[in-house]
């Protein structure tokens, strides 16, 4: 990693991507946070999103059973956190300000409100700005290639990342409401996401039991598995 700890450039950014992929990252995106208020970004101008895919075997197993198996999901969430913290360390060594939004960090630094069950700057907001996907009726980030079948973590930074600013992707859920139908606690309301839509218009988080059924039965996740 010596070559990364030099003056920043597109080449060094690409080297960072390659290193993250060698360590298990499947998705790496860069986002510009300038459109968000400073109270949300804490003054950081850029972000790095790191995603790890859930295996197709794991998705199929959850589809075919009535129980909840969160082992792989939890392991890959933890791995994404580790990669985010590793990335933050690399940038920090080079003198940039960083904040890895790992679960431990957002809890310790007051970035998560336990009463409202919400974080100051969700990973999926950064994913939207990076053009990765849209918010589904299940309130999860949905992508055309992988559906909801991945775990992600993000790093906030002031490093001069090379960032494209894609247009936000509109919801592609259409008439499908399988996530609403499959939800055992009726937490999903079945509404389409839009730029003016808030979380409470999509899901009742106080009913959600994180059973992952809406993730694995999403039509876009099914396309990924096939």
N, C-alpha and C positions, 0 to 999 in steps of 0.2 A: 504493500500500500504506500510505499515511499513516493511514487509518482503522483499520488493524489494530494499529498501534503506539499504542494507547490502552488504558485500563483494560479488563480482560477482561470479556466478556459473551457471551451466546448469539449476539447479532448479530455480534460480531467473529469468533466461531468460524465462523459461517455465511459471513462475508466471506472468511475464510481458505479454506474449502472451495471457494467459487466461484473464487477466485484460482488454487488448485491445479488445478481442472478446466480453467480457461482455459489453463493451462500444460501440459496433457496428461494429467492424472490421470483415470482412469476410476472408480476405487474409492477412497473415503476412509471410514475407520472410526475410531472412538475406543474405547479399552479402559481398563478399570480393572484395575490390576495388584496391588491390595491382597491378593488371594488367593494371591499367589506369595511365596516367601521373599525376604528382603531381599538375600541373597547372589546371587540371580538378577536382581533388579530394580535393584540398586545404589542402593536408596533412592528410586528414582523411583516415583511413584504412578499415573501415567497414561501412555498411549501413543497415538500416531497412526499408523495404517497407511495407506500410499499404494500403490495398485495400478494397473498399466497393462496393458490387454488385449493379447494377441497377436492378430494379424489372422487372420481365417478363411482367407484365401488361404495364409498361412504354414502354418497347421495342415494344410490339405488337401495342400499340397506335401510336407510331411514324411510324411503318411500314404501318399502315392502313390509315394514314392521309398525306396530302401533305404539311402541315405546319411544323414549328419547335417549339417544346416545350422543353425548356432547364431548366425548373424548377427543376425537380428531379436531373438532371445531375449537375446543379449548387449547389444544396443543399448538394449532396453527395461529391462533390469536396471540398466544405467548411468543411464538417464533417471530411473528410480525412486529411485536413490541421490541423484541431483542434486536432485530435488524434496524428498527427506527433509532433505538438508543445507540447502536453501533455507528450509524450514519451521523447522528448528532455529535458523537465523540470525534469523528473524523473532521467534521466542519469546525468544531470548537478548537481543535488543535491548530487549525489554520487561522484562528483569530476571529471567526464569525460568531455572531450570537445565534443560539439555537434553543429550541425546546422540543424534545421528543414527546409526542402525545401518547405515550404508553399508558396503560391502565393505572399503573402505580404512580406515575408522574401527575396525571390529571387529578387523581384523588388527593395526593399529598399537597398539591399546589392550589387546591380549591377550584379547579377547572370543571368539576362535576358537581351538580346540585342534586343531592339525594332526594330532596322533596319533590322536585319536578322530574327527576330521572332524566336529566339533560346535561350535556356538556356545552361549554362556551362555544367551541368551534368543532362541530362533529366531523369525523373523517369523510362522511358522505358529501358534506358541503364542499370540501376540498376536491373530492372526486368529481363533483359537478363542474367546478371551475376548470378542472383539468380535461374536461370533455370525455370522461371515462364512461358515463352512462346517465341514467335518470333515476328519480325516486319512484319506486313502484307503489302500488296500492297497499302493499305490506309495509311501507315506510322503510324499505331496504334499498340500497343502491343496486340497480339492475343494469347489467351490461348486455350488449347484443351477443357477444362471444361466449360469456360465461354465466349469464343469468345472475343470480345472487351467490353463486358458489365460491366464495372466497372470503378470507379474513384480511383486514387491512389496518395499517397504522400510519401515522403521518408525522412529519418533522417540520416545524416552523423555523424559518431562518431569515437572516438578512444577507445571505450569500448571493452574489450576482448570478443566479442561475439563468440559463438560457431557457426561456419559457414562451410557449405559444399561448395565445388567448382564444381558444375555440368558442364558438357559440354554444350556449346551453342546449342540451338535447331535450326536446319535449318528450313527455310520457309516451311510451309505445305499448302500454298495457291494453289499450283498446277496450273491447267489451269483456275481456277476460276478468273474472273475479274469483278464480279458483282459490286464491289465498284467503279470501273472505269466507268461502264455503268450507274450507278445510280447517279453519281456526277453531280449536275446541273451546275457547273461552269467549268467542265473539268479540275479540279485541279489535279486529280489522273492520273498518266501516265501509270499505268498498269504493271510496272516492278516488278520482284521478288527481294526481299531483300536478301542480302548476307553480310558476314562480311566486305567485302570491299565496300559495297554500302553506299553512303551518302544520306541524306534526299532529296536533290534536284533531285536525280535520281528516286525518288518515287512520289513526290508530289510538286506542285507549291504552296507554302504556301501563296503567295500573292493573289491567286485566291480563296483560301479556305474561306468559309463563316461560318464554324463550324455548319453546318446544322444537323450533326450527322447521315445523311443517310448512309454513308459508315460504320458507327458503327453498326447500327441496321440491315442492310441488309447483313452483312458479314455472310457467310455460317456457320462459327463456332459460331457466336452469335445466329443464327437460331437454331443450334443444342442445345444450352443452353436453349433456350426458350421452345423447344419441350420436 
